[in-house]
Amino acid sequence: MNFRHFRRTAVSLPAVGAILFIPALALAQSSPFSTGANSLVSFALTIATPIAVLIVIGLAIAAAVGRIAWGWVIGAIAGIAAIFGSSQIVAWIRSMFGV
């Protein structure tokens, strides 16, 4: 056995080992996208909570003094429902398409 054959074998064995582990990585239960998306959603909800409270307070003050367009109230309610109900909305849509 010469040195060339040994070097070719030494390089190909780790490559074969890596190829054998690729299906295990493909069948992993948690993906980096899912983890990152969940982290982003929890961060957005953390920021959105005090902002939604301030918006509701502002709308209440504007309604109390009679200076409000009620379309803004409907838009704010729909936006708050969409932000805080996003996970349920996504789960509902996924179940409709069987994903």
KATA-V243365 format. One record per residue. N is the residue number from 0. SS is DSSP state (H for helix, E for strand, - for the rest). D_CENTER is the distance of its C-alpha to the mean C-alpha in Angstrom with 1 decimal. Layout:
BEGIN
n:N ss:SS d_center:D_CENTER
n:N ss:SS d_center:D_CENTER
END
This chain:
BEGIN
n:0 ss:- d_center:54.5
n:1 ss:- d_center:54.1
n:2 ss:H d_center:51.5
n:3 ss:H d_center:49.7
n:4 ss:H d_center:49.0
n:5 ss:H d_center:47.8
n:6 ss:H d_center:45.4
n:7 ss:H d_center:44.0
n:8 ss:H d_center:43.5
n:9 ss:H d_center:41.9
n:10 ss:H d_center:39.3
n:11 ss:H d_center:38.6
n:12 ss:H d_center:38.2
n:13 ss:H d_center:35.0
n:14 ss:H d_center:33.7
n:15 ss:H d_center:34.5
n:16 ss:H d_center:32.9
n:17 ss:H d_center:29.6
n:18 ss:H d_center:29.7
n:19 ss:H d_center:30.3
n:20 ss:H d_center:27.1
n:21 ss:H d_center:24.8
n:22 ss:H d_center:24.6
n:23 ss:H d_center:23.6
n:24 ss:H d_center:20.7
n:25 ss:H d_center:19.7
n:26 ss:- d_center:19.8
n:27 ss:- d_center:17.8
n:28 ss:- d_center:15.8
n:29 ss:- d_center:12.7
n:30 ss:- d_center:11.2
n:31 ss:H d_center:10.1
n:32 ss:H d_center:7.3
n:33 ss:H d_center:6.0
n:34 ss:H d_center:7.2
n:35 ss:H d_center:6.0
n:36 ss:H d_center:2.2
n:37 ss:H d_center:4.3
n:38 ss:H d_center:6.6
n:39 ss:H d_center:5.6
n:40 ss:H d_center:5.5
n:41 ss:H d_center:8.6
n:42 ss:H d_center:10.1
n:43 ss:H d_center:10.0
n:44 ss:H d_center:11.6
n:45 ss:H d_center:14.0
n:46 ss:H d_center:15.1
n:47 ss:H d_center:15.2
n:48 ss:H d_center:17.5
n:49 ss:H d_center:20.5
n:50 ss:H d_center:20.2
n:51 ss:H d_center:20.3
n:52 ss:H d_center:23.3
n:53 ss:H d_center:25.0
n:54 ss:H d_center:24.6
n:55 ss:H d_center:26.0
n:56 ss:H d_center:28.9
n:57 ss:H d_center:29.6
n:58 ss:H d_center:29.8
n:59 ss:H d_center:32.0
n:60 ss:H d_center:34.3
n:61 ss:H d_center:34.5
n:62 ss:H d_center:35.4
n:63 ss:H d_center:38.0
n:64 ss:- d_center:39.8
n:65 ss:- d_center:39.6
n:66 ss:- d_center:37.7
n:67 ss:- d_center:34.7
n:68 ss:- d_center:33.7
n:69 ss:H d_center:32.2
n:70 ss:H d_center:29.9
n:71 ss:H d_center:27.9
n:72 ss:H d_center:27.7
n:73 ss:H d_center:26.5
n:74 ss:H d_center:23.8
n:75 ss:H d_center:22.8
n:76 ss:H d_center:22.6
n:77 ss:H d_center:20.6
n:78 ss:H d_center:18.1
n:79 ss:H d_center:17.8
n:80 ss:H d_center:17.5
n:81 ss:H d_center:14.7
n:82 ss:H d_center:12.7
n:83 ss:H d_center:13.5
n:84 ss:- d_center:13.5
n:85 ss:H d_center:10.2
n:86 ss:H d_center:9.2
n:87 ss:H d_center:12.8
n:88 ss:H d_center:13.0
n:89 ss:H d_center:10.4
n:90 ss:H d_center:12.3
n:91 ss:H d_center:15.4
n:92 ss:H d_center:14.9
n:93 ss:H d_center:13.9
n:94 ss:H d_center:17.1
n:95 ss:H d_center:19.1
n:96 ss:H d_center:18.7
n:97 ss:- d_center:18.9
n:98 ss:- d_center:15.8
END
